[in-house]
Amino acid sequence: MSQNTPQFRSWLGIPYATAKRFRKPTVVPFDSDLPYDKKGPASIQVGDTSWLDLESGTSEDCLNLNVWAPSDAKGPLLWSCIYMVGDLNTVQTHKSHPIYLV
């Protein structure tokens, strides 16, 4: 677990696969020893990228995800919501559609 707040826990920049140019992605096993305290790289974008949250820069190898969970979660299962950005030549990143934590 990387960050705690009174309401949420987060694990950031979890790599789920690695991709080499023009190759099929390869699944990456979960490494519980990594801190997961920093967002992973965003996908490479065209044009002005000043609006991007480039905490870890950009990369073609950007197959990572961020997870937030309630800090008081009980039980083994929680509901999940997954949002995949990109596709159809759109310019997007994990910051394009803010997530409102309620």
C-alpha positions in Angstrom: 0.0 0.0 0.0 1.4 3.3 -1.0 -0.6 6.2 0.3 -3.2 6.6 3.1 -5.8 9.2 3.7 -8.5 9.1 6.3 -10.9 7.9 3.6 -8.9 6.0 0.9 -5.9 3.8 0.3 -4.1 3.9 -3.1 -1.7 1.8 -5.1 -0.4 3.8 -8.1 1.5 2.8 -11.2 0.9 -0.9 -11.0 2.3 -2.4 -14.2 0.0 -5.1 -15.7 1.9 -5.7 -18.9 4.8 -4.5 -20.9 4.8 -3.7 -24.5 7.5 -3.4 -27.1 6.9 -1.5 -30.3 4.7 -3.4 -32.7 4.7 -6.5 -30.5 1.9 -8.1 -28.4 1.9 -7.0 -24.8 3.3 -9.4 -22.2 1.7 -9.8 -18.8 3.8 -8.7 -15.9 3.5 -10.7 -12.6 2.5 -8.6 -9.6 5.5 -7.6 -7.4 4.4 -7.0 -3.8 7.8 -5.6 -3.0 7.3 -2.4 -5.1 6.1 0.7 -3.3 3.3 1.6 -5.8 3.4 5.2 -4.6 3.8 7.0 -7.9 1.6 7.1 -11.1 3.2 5.2 -14.0 4.1 6.9 -17.3 1.3 8.2 -19.5 1.0 7.2 -23.1 2.9 9.4 -25.6 0.7 12.2 -26.9 0.9 14.6 -29.9 1.0 18.4 -29.5 1.0 20.4 -26.4 1.2 18.1 -23.3 1.2 20.8 -20.7 -2.3 19.7 -19.5 -1.0 16.2 -18.7 -0.2 15.0 -15.2 3.3 13.7 -16.2 4.5 12.6 -12.8 6.4 9.8 -14.5 6.7 11.3 -18.0 5.5 9.5 -21.1 6.4 6.2 -22.6 5.3 3.6 -25.1 5.5 1.2 -22.2 2.5 2.7 -20.3 0.5 -0.3 -19.4 -0.1 0.5 -15.7 -3.1 1.2 -13.5 -4.0 3.1 -10.4 -6.2 1.6 -7.6 -8.1 3.4 -4.9 -10.0 1.6 -2.1 -11.9 2.8 1.0 -9.6 2.7 4.0 -12.3 1.0 6.1 -13.2 -1.7 3.5 -14.3 -5.0 5.1 -14.4 -8.4 3.6 -12.6 -10.0 0.7 -14.6 -8.5 -2.2 -15.2 -4.9 -3.3 -17.1 -3.4 -6.3 -14.8 -2.3 -9.1 -15.0 0.4 -11.8 -12.5 0.3 -14.6 -12.0 3.1 -17.1 -9.7 2.5 -20.1 -8.6 5.7 -21.9 -7.5 6.1 -25.4 -8.5 4.5 -28.7 -9.8 6.0 -31.9 -6.8 8.4 -32.1 -8.1 10.4 -29.2 -5.8 12.4 -26.9 -6.5 11.3 -23.3 -4.8 10.2 -20.1 -5.7 9.2 -16.6 -6.3 12.9 -15.9 -8.7 13.5 -18.8 -11.7 12.2 -16.9 -11.4 13.1 -13.2 -12.6 10.5 -10.7 -14.8 11.8 -7.9 -14.3 9.9 -4.7 -17.5 10.0 -2.6 
